[in-house]
Amino acid sequence: MDIPALSVAMHQASLAQNVDVALTKKVMDTAKQNADQTLKMIQHPTLGQTIDVKA
């Protein structure tokens, strides 16, 4: 059994997992921000009261 190669492989797997977790957190934060902005836009008091008929 090649201990140094096993150690390197385990370290690379751990690094890949940490990167995946960090990326997932970033995606979740971005999705939450988008959802918050969408809710603010939907709850806007003047939304839908006028129609722009100019073309």
C-alpha positions as CSV (number, residue, x, y, z in Angstrom):
1,M,0.0,0.0,0.0
2,D,1.4,3.4,-1.0
3,I,0.8,5.6,2.1
4,P,1.9,8.9,0.5
5,A,-0.3,8.5,-2.5
6,L,-3.2,7.5,-0.3
7,S,-2.6,10.7,1.8
8,V,-2.6,12.9,-1.3
9,A,-5.7,11.3,-2.7
10,M,-7.5,11.8,0.6
11,H,-6.4,15.4,0.8
12,Q,-7.6,16.0,-2.8
13,A,-11.0,14.4,-2.0
14,S,-11.3,16.6,1.2
15,L,-10.5,19.7,-0.8
16,A,-13.0,18.9,-3.5
17,Q,-15.7,18.3,-0.9
18,N,-14.9,21.7,0.8
19,V,-15.0,23.5,-2.5
20,D,-18.4,21.8,-3.3
21,V,-19.8,22.9,0.0
22,A,-18.6,26.5,-0.4
23,L,-20.0,26.7,-3.9
24,T,-23.4,25.2,-2.7
25,K,-23.5,27.9,0.1
26,K,-22.8,30.6,-2.4
27,V,-25.6,29.4,-4.8
28,M,-28.0,29.2,-1.9
29,D,-27.2,32.7,-0.8
30,T,-27.7,34.0,-4.3
31,A,-31.0,32.2,-4.6
32,K,-32.2,33.6,-1.3
33,Q,-31.3,37.1,-2.4
34,N,-33.2,36.6,-5.7
35,A,-36.2,35.3,-3.8
36,D,-36.1,38.3,-1.4
37,Q,-35.9,40.8,-4.3
38,T,-38.8,39.0,-6.1
39,L,-41.0,39.2,-2.9
40,K,-40.2,42.9,-2.5
41,M,-41.1,43.5,-6.1
42,I,-44.4,41.5,-5.9
43,Q,-45.4,43.4,-2.7
44,H,-44.8,46.8,-4.2
45,P,-47.9,48.9,-3.5
46,T,-48.2,50.4,-7.0
47,L,-47.4,47.2,-9.0
48,G,-50.1,46.5,-11.6
49,Q,-52.0,49.7,-11.2
50,T,-51.0,51.2,-14.5
51,I,-50.7,49.8,-18.0
52,D,-48.2,51.2,-20.5
53,V,-49.9,51.1,-23.9
54,K,-47.2,53.0,-25.8
55,A,-45.5,51.1,-28.5
